[in-house]
Amino acid sequence: MGHPQEFRTEPSVSPEPAIEVSYVLASCNGWHYLDACLKSLSTAGAGSYEVIVIDNASTDGTPALLGERYPQARVWVNKANVGHCRAVNQGIRQARGEYLAVLDGDTVVEPGATVRLIEFLRASPDAAIAAPRMLNPDGTVQETARSFPALWNGLFGRQSVLTRMFPNNPFARNYLRKDAFHSASPFAVDWVSAAFMIFHRSLPERIGLLDEGYLGYWVDADWCKAAHAAGKVYCVPASRVIHFEQNRTGKKKGRSRILLFHSGAYRFYRKHETLGPLDPRAVLGGLALGIRCTLLICADWFQRADEPKSGVSATPSQESDGRQPGPSLDVHFQRGKK
């Protein structure tokens, strides 16, 4: 039996105009980021849009605040936390737009970012998914448009110690597509982050919804792999989104987040590189990931927790070596009342 859920608000619109893009977000106790994310959508450039928020039993007042400040948003409130992937699938099923944009609530969409992606998709019949250039709050490139991982990326991954020590090693350069860091033109990649991706509404009908066996991490890589049967996956640098990533380097992650990350990595590897859980490759891969996970949990224990703040602000820096031009938004977050 599925988790009970409640449809909280459905704006009445008569007659209903054509919707160009549906923004689909899953949220759980993230109002202090979500508010700024939703504000940024008004300048993202879509001609007409709807916002669908699936709330996973937040206790920070998110549903009430959404009803108060964003009465036109379509809000579904789950009575239990059904998980990120299932919540996103709920939103996709409800979407009415010609294009669907799946994004995280800890993002801020730059002015014109969405319309640039839509224009690219319309002009590129070979494209199945398009994503913006993802930026850190300081304007540096967030390496979220990548090649599919190989075994050695467990050592030379996006945030691994060896990659930070040797950033130009060939394993990381290929995986993180560093050859395209300064590209101003759209370029094809294996996969992009679901922190923001956009696609035609027909794509889920062709390849299916997100695999709900994932608990969060790596489901975007899995879905992009399926999407290659329908077309290519592109990063469009002219479109830019700021991502206040919760799994970033130097941030205390906590045991649960590290476990979720490695659980997703194991599922992706077992699903696409082995014949099943009894395949010796799956056993060895699981063992290696288990050791890596244990070491990272131990290291995270010594990481200082972030100092509590009443708000988060980002004023990205100007273009410099290794950076994209800083985003044009001066972003200030204030926590919603609980």
Secondary structure as UniProt FT lines:
FT   STRAND          5..9
FT   STRAND          21..27
FT   HELIX           31..40
FT   HELIX           41..43
FT   STRAND          49..56
FT   HELIX           62..69
FT   TURN            71..72
FT   STRAND          74..78
FT   HELIX           84..94
FT   STRAND          99..103
FT   TURN            105..106
FT   STRAND          107..109
FT   TURN            111..112
FT   HELIX           113..123
FT   TURN            125..126
FT   STRAND          127..135
FT   TURN            137..138
FT   STRAND          140..141
FT   STRAND          145..146
FT   HELIX           151..154
FT   HELIX           161..165
FT   TURN            167..168
FT   HELIX           170..175
FT   TURN            176..177
FT   HELIX           178..180
FT   TURN            181..182
FT   STRAND          187..189
FT   STRAND          191..192
FT   TURN            194..195
FT   STRAND          196..200
FT   TURN            201..202
FT   HELIX           203..207
FT   TURN            212..213
FT   TURN            217..218
FT   HELIX           219..227
FT   TURN            228..230
FT   STRAND          232..243
FT   TURN            246..247
FT   TURN            249..250
FT   HELIX           255..273
FT   TURN            277..278
FT   HELIX           280..301
FT   STRAND          311..314
FT   TURN            321..322
FT   STRAND          331..334
//
